[in-house]
Amino acid sequence: MNLPFKVAVRFLKSSKGQTLLIVVGIAIGVSVQIFIGSLIQGLQKSLIDKTIGNSSQITVISNKENKTVENWEEKVSQINGIGNGIEKVSPAADSPAFIKYSDKTDPIIVRGLNLDKEKDLYNIKSKIYQGSIPKKSYEVLIGKDLQKDLKLKVKDKISLITPNGKTKDATITGFYDLKVSSINKSWVITSLKTSQEIFNFKDKVTSIEMQLNSKDVFKADEISIKVKEKLADKDIEVQNWKDQNEELLSGLSGQSVSSLMIQVFVLISVTLGIASVLAVTVVQKSKQIGILKAMGIKDRDASKIFLYEGFLLGIAGAILGIILGIALMIIFSHFALNPDGTAIVPLYIDYRFITVSGVIAVASASIAALIPAGSSSKLEPIEVIKNG
């Protein structure tokens, strides 16, 4: 262990109160960074999950008058060959209709979906709170709000009236809750084959829906361009959630910028605080440094003493700050609750972000030590001892 490091440790130990004060200051800065950053990230992830998490993030639709997509199986195969973050691809056959039960008639949208667990974009099976998934033709799922309006039960028979006036009977196998009132009231979900038969789509669909993996959600616009190029069909249009949710994106960007600004100002204040305290330390320890220089220690080594101090303080502060930051996040997620008992902002721990915050804290403390390090190298041992 070299001499400057030993002296740095001795200086820190000799002023325990001052050392503790700096470490706590760094820790508070790091904990605020981690807490605010993780809170914003958790909020953004929650918003994304609730708005587009279990829905189509890229959708292929038809430009033609009949609004149907032909050769959809071939197109699905082509899309699957793209890769690039596309996790699920599923066709859908949708059409407006009316549901009739007893003496009530309501407008609805019949959604024919691929209800295979591995290909189901909406995770319908997990959203069913009563009954089961349709397994046969002309079996349907009804949303929670529509169930309440029509007072429906599992195994009830309903009539679906198509736009051309034809009536098809169907059996209810269960009820779902997608946590969106407008969907729960309007979607009647059935198998792809049943919807095609009801509306005479034959072997056509009305859209091909895609879901991306969580890492590539914000690349939906880029991936949609690749899908369009791959399909090379002038009769189709490729939509993505970013183009359809500009206000949401604007809000998320605003949150990110505000979070970054808070973290930057916290970092600046911590850095200035460390620099000022270590500068005072140079004055306090000037006699000892003068004696060390008189004994032969070089200016470069005298500077290293304070660089080591900054580095050690940064490490101690970063470790304590990370612990405090994670503790704040856990406490917040347990006490800030919705009326139903769920967390207002779900606990989200990004280990990469936390590690980067700790590294930045250590780097900032080391940089802050450059000022007092420069001052110590300029001290003249004779003058310091004479005036000490």
C-alpha positions as CSV (number, residue, x, y, z in Angstrom):
1,M,0.0,0.0,0.0
2,N,1.6,3.3,-1.1
3,L,2.2,6.3,1.2
4,P,-0.4,8.8,-0.3
5,F,-3.1,6.2,0.2
6,K,-2.1,5.5,3.8
7,V,-2.0,9.3,4.5
8,A,-5.5,9.7,2.9
9,V,-6.9,7.0,5.1
10,R,-5.3,8.6,8.2
11,F,-6.7,12.0,7.3
12,L,-10.2,10.6,6.9
13,K,-10.0,8.8,10.2
14,S,-8.6,11.8,12.1
15,S,-11.7,13.9,11.1
16,K,-14.4,11.3,11.5
17,G,-17.2,13.8,11.9
18,Q,-16.2,15.6,8.7
19,T,-15.8,12.3,6.8
20,L,-19.2,11.1,7.9
21,L,-20.8,14.4,6.9
22,I,-19.3,14.1,3.3
23,V,-20.3,10.4,3.0
24,V,-23.9,11.2,4.1
25,G,-24.0,14.1,1.7
26,I,-22.9,11.9,-1.2
27,A,-25.3,9.1,-0.1
28,I,-28.3,11.5,0.0
29,G,-27.4,12.7,-3.5
30,V,-27.1,9.1,-4.9
31,S,-30.3,8.0,-3.1
32,V,-32.3,10.9,-4.6
33,Q,-30.9,10.1,-8.0
34,I,-31.8,6.4,-7.7
35,F,-35.2,7.1,-6.2
36,I,-36.3,9.8,-8.7
37,G,-34.9,7.9,-11.7
38,S,-36.4,4.6,-10.7
39,L,-39.7,6.3,-9.8
40,I,-39.9,7.8,-13.3
41,Q,-38.8,4.6,-15.0
42,G,-41.4,2.6,-13.0
43,L,-44.1,5.1,-13.8
44,Q,-43.2,5.0,-17.5
45,K,-43.2,1.2,-17.6
46,S,-46.5,1.1,-15.8
47,L,-48.1,3.6,-18.3
48,I,-46.7,1.6,-21.2
49,D,-48.0,-1.7,-19.7
50,K,-51.5,-0.3,-19.1
51,T,-51.8,1.5,-22.4
52,I,-50.1,-0.8,-24.9
53,G,-48.6,-3.6,-22.9
54,N,-51.2,-6.2,-23.8
55,S,-52.3,-4.8,-27.2
56,S,-51.2,-4.5,-30.7
57,Q,-48.1,-2.3,-31.0
58,I,-47.8,-2.7,-34.8
59,T,-50.9,-3.4,-37.0
60,V,-51.2,-4.3,-40.6
61,I,-54.5,-3.2,-42.1
62,S,-56.0,-3.1,-45.6
63,N,-56.4,0.0,-47.8
64,K,-59.0,-1.7,-49.9
65,E,-62.7,-0.9,-49.8
66,N,-63.6,-4.2,-48.2
67,K,-61.0,-3.7,-45.5
68,T,-59.7,-7.3,-45.6
69,V,-56.2,-8.6,-45.8
70,E,-55.6,-11.4,-48.3
71,N,-53.0,-14.1,-48.1
72,W,-52.6,-13.4,-44.4
73,E,-50.9,-16.7,-43.6
74,E,-48.1,-15.9,-46.0
75,K,-47.8,-12.4,-44.6
76,V,-47.6,-13.7,-41.0
77,S,-44.8,-16.0,-42.1
78,Q,-42.9,-13.1,-43.7
79,I,-43.3,-11.0,-40.6
80,N,-42.1,-13.8,-38.4
81,G,-39.0,-14.0,-40.6
82,I,-38.1,-10.3,-39.8
83,G,-37.2,-10.9,-36.1
84,N,-36.0,-7.5,-34.9
85,G,-37.9,-7.5,-31.6
86,I,-41.2,-8.8,-32.9
87,E,-42.4,-11.2,-30.2
88,K,-45.9,-12.2,-31.2
89,V,-47.8,-12.0,-34.5
90,S,-51.5,-12.8,-34.7
91,P,-54.3,-12.2,-37.2
92,A,-57.6,-10.7,-36.3
93,A,-61.1,-10.7,-37.9
94,D,-63.2,-7.8,-36.6
95,S,-66.5,-6.3,-37.6
96,P,-69.2,-4.1,-35.9
97,A,-72.4,-5.8,-35.1
98,F,-75.3,-5.8,-32.6
99,I,-75.8,-8.1,-29.6
100,K,-79.3,-9.1,-28.7
101,Y,-80.3,-10.7,-25.4
102,S,-83.8,-10.9,-24.1
103,D,-85.4,-7.5,-25.1
104,K,-82.1,-5.5,-25.2
105,T,-79.9,-4.7,-28.2
106,D,-76.5,-3.1,-27.9
107,P,-73.9,-2.1,-30.5
108,I,-70.6,-4.1,-30.2
109,I,-67.5,-5.2,-32.1
110,V,-67.0,-8.9,-32.7
111,R,-63.3,-9.6,-32.4
112,G,-62.1,-12.9,-33.9
113,L,-58.6,-13.5,-32.4
114,N,-56.1,-16.3,-32.3
115,L,-56.7,-17.4,-28.7
116,D,-53.7,-19.8,-28.7
117,K,-51.9,-19.0,-25.4
118,E,-48.5,-18.4,-27.1
119,K,-49.9,-16.2,-29.8
120,D,-52.6,-14.3,-27.8
121,L,-51.5,-10.6,-27.8
122,Y,-54.1,-9.6,-25.2
123,N,-53.4,-12.4,-22.8
124,I,-57.1,-13.0,-22.7
125,K,-57.0,-16.3,-20.7
126,S,-55.5,-14.5,-17.7
127,K,-58.2,-11.8,-17.9
128,I,-61.1,-14.2,-17.6
129,Y,-62.7,-13.9,-14.1
130,Q,-65.5,-16.3,-14.7
131,G,-65.9,-19.2,-17.2
132,S,-63.4,-20.3,-19.7
133,I,-61.9,-19.6,-23.1
134,P,-64.0,-20.5,-26.2
135,K,-63.1,-23.9,-27.6
136,K,-65.8,-24.6,-30.1
137,S,-67.4,-22.6,-33.0
138,Y,-69.9,-19.9,-32.1
139,E,-68.7,-19.6,-28.5
140,V,-67.8,-16.1,-27.2
141,L,-66.4,-14.1,-24.3
142,I,-68.2,-11.0,-23.0
143,G,-66.7,-8.0,-21.2
144,K,-67.4,-7.2,-17.6
145,D,-69.4,-4.0,-18.3
146,L,-71.5,-5.5,-21.0
147,Q,-72.2,-8.5,-18.7
148,K,-73.6,-6.0,-16.1
149,D,-75.6,-4.1,-18.6
150,L,-77.3,-7.2,-20.1
151,K,-77.3,-9.3,-16.9
152,L,-75.6,-12.2,-18.6
153,K,-74.5,-15.6,-17.3
154,V,-72.2,-18.3,-18.5
155,K,-73.9,-20.6,-21.0
156,D,-76.5,-18.0,-21.9
157,K,-77.4,-17.9,-25.6
158,I,-77.1,-14.5,-27.4
159,S,-77.8,-13.3,-30.9
160,L,-75.3,-11.5,-33.0
161,I,-76.7,-9.3,-35.8
162,T,-74.3,-8.6,-38.6
163,P,-74.3,-5.3,-40.7
164,N,-76.1,-7.1,-43.6
165,G,-78.9,-8.1,-41.2
166,K,-78.1,-11.7,-40.7
167,T,-78.5,-13.2,-37.2
168,K,-76.1,-15.7,-35.7
169,D,-76.6,-17.4,-32.3
170,A,-73.7,-17.9,-30.0
171,T,-73.0,-19.3,-26.5
172,I,-71.3,-17.4,-23.7
173,T,-68.4,-19.4,-22.2
174,G,-67.0,-16.7,-19.9
175,F,-66.4,-13.1,-18.9
176,Y,-63.2,-11.0,-19.2
177,D,-62.0,-7.8,-17.7
178,L,-59.3,-5.9,-19.6
179,K,-59.5,-3.0,-17.1
180,V,-60.7,-0.6,-19.9
181,S,-64.4,0.2,-19.6
182,S,-64.9,1.0,-23.3
183,I,-63.4,-2.4,-24.3
184,N,-65.2,-4.3,-21.6
185,K,-68.5,-2.8,-22.9
186,S,-67.9,-3.2,-26.7
187,W,-65.7,-6.2,-27.4
188,V,-67.3,-9.7,-28.0
189,I,-64.3,-12.0,-28.3
190,T,-64.4,-15.2,-30.2
191,S,-62.1,-17.5,-32.3
192,L,-60.8,-16.3,-35.6
193,K,-62.7,-19.1,-37.5
194,T,-66.0,-18.2,-35.9
195,S,-65.7,-14.5,-36.7
196,Q,-64.7,-15.4,-40.3
197,E,-67.8,-17.5,-40.6
198,I,-70.2,-15.0,-39.0
199,F,-69.1,-12.1,-41.4
200,N,-68.3,-14.3,-44.4
201,F,-64.7,-13.3,-44.5
202,K,-63.8,-16.7,-46.0
203,D,-60.1,-17.0,-45.7
204,K,-59.4,-13.3,-45.0
205,V,-58.7,-11.2,-41.9
206,T,-59.1,-7.5,-41.2
207,S,-55.7,-7.0,-39.6
208,I,-52.5,-8.6,-38.5
209,E,-51.4,-7.5,-35.1
210,M,-47.9,-7.6,-33.6
211,Q,-46.4,-7.2,-30.2
212,L,-42.8,-6.3,-29.5
213,N,-40.5,-7.4,-26.7
214,S,-40.2,-4.9,-23.9
215,K,-36.7,-3.7,-25.0
216,D,-37.9,-2.7,-28.4
217,V,-41.3,-1.1,-27.7
218,F,-40.0,2.4,-28.5
219,K,-38.6,1.1,-31.8
220,A,-42.1,0.4,-33.1
221,D,-41.9,3.1,-35.8
222,E,-38.6,1.7,-37.1
223,I,-39.8,-1.9,-37.1
224,S,-43.1,-0.9,-38.8
225,I,-41.1,0.5,-41.7
226,K,-39.2,-2.9,-42.0
227,V,-42.6,-4.7,-42.0
228,K,-43.9,-2.5,-44.7
229,E,-40.8,-3.1,-46.8
230,K,-40.9,-6.9,-46.2
231,L,-44.5,-7.3,-47.2
232,A,-44.2,-5.0,-50.3
233,D,-47.9,-4.8,-50.8
234,K,-49.5,-1.5,-51.9
235,D,-52.9,-2.7,-50.6
236,I,-51.9,-2.6,-47.0
237,E,-51.0,0.0,-44.4
238,V,-48.7,-0.5,-41.4
239,Q,-49.6,1.4,-38.2
240,N,-47.6,1.7,-35.0
241,W,-48.5,2.8,-31.5
242,K,-46.1,5.7,-31.5
243,D,-47.8,7.4,-34.3
244,Q,-51.2,6.9,-32.6
245,N,-50.1,8.0,-29.1
246,E,-48.2,11.2,-29.7
247,E,-49.6,12.8,-26.5
248,L,-48.4,9.8,-24.4
249,L,-45.0,10.0,-25.9
250,S,-44.8,13.7,-25.2
251,G,-45.7,13.1,-21.6
252,L,-43.1,10.3,-21.3
253,S,-40.4,12.5,-22.8
254,G,-41.3,15.4,-20.4
255,Q,-40.9,13.0,-17.5
256,S,-37.5,11.8,-18.7
257,V,-36.2,15.3,-19.1
258,S,-37.4,16.5,-15.7
259,S,-35.9,13.4,-14.1
260,L,-32.6,14.0,-15.8
261,M,-32.5,17.7,-14.8
262,I,-33.2,16.8,-11.2
263,Q,-30.4,14.3,-11.2
264,V,-27.9,16.7,-12.9
265,F,-28.6,19.5,-10.3
266,V,-28.3,17.0,-7.4
267,L,-25.0,15.8,-8.9
268,I,-23.6,19.4,-9.3
269,S,-24.6,20.3,-5.7
270,V,-22.9,17.1,-4.3
271,T,-19.8,17.7,-6.4
272,L,-19.5,21.3,-5.2
273,G,-20.1,20.2,-1.6
274,I,-17.3,17.7,-1.7
275,A,-14.9,20.1,-3.4
276,S,-15.5,22.8,-0.8
277,V,-15.1,20.5,2.2
278,L,-11.9,18.9,0.8
279,A,-10.6,22.4,0.0
280,V,-11.1,23.3,3.7
281,T,-9.3,20.0,4.6
282,V,-6.2,21.2,2.6
283,V,-6.1,24.3,4.9
284,Q,-6.6,22.2,8.0
285,K,-4.0,19.7,7.0
286,S,-1.5,22.1,5.5
287,K,1.0,21.8,8.3
288,Q,1.0,18.0,8.0
289,I,1.4,18.3,4.2
290,G,4.2,20.8,4.7
291,I,6.0,18.4,7.0
292,L,5.5,15.5,4.6
293,K,7.0,17.6,1.8
294,A,9.9,18.6,3.9
295,M,10.5,14.9,4.5
296,G,10.7,14.4,0.7
297,I,7.2,13.6,-0.5
298,K,6.7,14.8,-4.0
299,D,4.0,17.3,-5.1
300,R,2.4,14.6,-7.2
301,D,2.1,12.3,-4.2
302,A,0.7,15.2,-2.1
303,S,-2.0,15.7,-4.7
304,K,-2.8,11.9,-4.7
305,I,-3.6,12.1,-1.0
306,F,-6.7,14.2,-1.8
307,L,-7.6,12.2,-4.9
308,Y,-7.6,9.1,-2.8
309,E,-9.8,10.8,-0.2
310,G,-12.3,11.8,-2.9
311,F,-12.3,8.3,-4.4
312,L,-12.8,6.6,-1.0
313,L,-15.5,9.1,0.0
314,G,-17.2,8.5,-3.3
315,I,-17.2,4.7,-2.9
316,A,-18.5,4.9,0.7
317,G,-21.2,7.4,-0.3
318,A,-22.2,5.5,-3.4
319,I,-22.7,2.2,-1.4
320,L,-24.7,3.9,1.3
321,G,-26.7,5.9,-1.2
322,I,-27.6,2.8,-3.2
323,I,-28.8,1.1,0.0
324,L,-30.9,4.2,1.0
325,G,-32.2,4.6,-2.6
326,I,-33.5,1.1,-2.8
327,A,-34.9,1.3,0.7
328,L,-36.8,4.5,-0.3
329,M,-38.2,2.8,-3.3
330,I,-39.4,-0.2,-1.3
331,I,-41.0,2.0,1.4
332,F,-42.7,4.2,-1.3
333,S,-44.2,1.1,-3.1
334,H,-45.5,-0.2,0.2
335,F,-47.1,3.0,1.5
336,A,-48.2,4.9,-1.6
337,L,-51.2,2.7,-2.6
338,N,-54.3,2.8,-4.8
339,P,-57.7,2.2,-3.1
340,D,-57.5,-1.4,-4.3
341,G,-54.2,-1.9,-2.4
342,T,-51.9,-2.0,-5.4
343,A,-48.9,0.3,-5.6
344,I,-49.5,3.7,-7.3
345,V,-46.1,3.2,-9.0
346,P,-44.9,-0.4,-9.1
347,L,-41.5,-1.2,-7.7
348,Y,-39.0,-1.1,-10.5
349,I,-35.3,-1.8,-9.9
350,D,-33.0,-1.2,-12.9
351,Y,-29.7,-2.6,-11.8
352,R,-27.9,-1.0,-14.7
353,F,-29.2,2.4,-13.8
354,I,-28.3,1.9,-10.1
355,T,-24.8,0.8,-11.0
356,V,-24.3,3.8,-13.4
357,S,-25.6,6.2,-10.6
358,G,-23.0,4.7,-8.2
359,V,-20.2,5.0,-10.7
360,I,-21.1,8.6,-11.5
361,A,-21.0,9.4,-7.8
362,V,-17.5,7.9,-7.4
363,A,-16.4,9.8,-10.5
364,S,-17.9,13.1,-9.3
365,A,-16.2,12.7,-5.9
366,S,-12.9,12.0,-7.6
367,I,-13.3,15.0,-9.9
368,A,-14.3,17.2,-7.0
369,A,-11.0,16.2,-5.3
370,L,-9.0,17.7,-8.2
371,I,-9.4,21.2,-6.9
372,P,-7.9,20.6,-3.4
373,A,-5.4,18.2,-4.9
374,G,-4.1,21.1,-7.1
375,S,-4.0,23.4,-4.1
376,S,-2.0,20.9,-2.0
377,S,0.7,20.6,-4.7
378,K,1.3,24.3,-4.6
379,L,2.0,24.4,-0.9
380,E,5.6,25.4,0.0
381,P,6.8,23.4,3.0
382,I,9.0,26.1,4.5
383,E,6.2,28.7,4.4
384,V,3.6,26.3,5.8
385,I,5.9,25.2,8.7
386,K,7.0,28.8,9.5
387,N,3.4,30.2,9.5
388,G,1.8,27.0,11.0
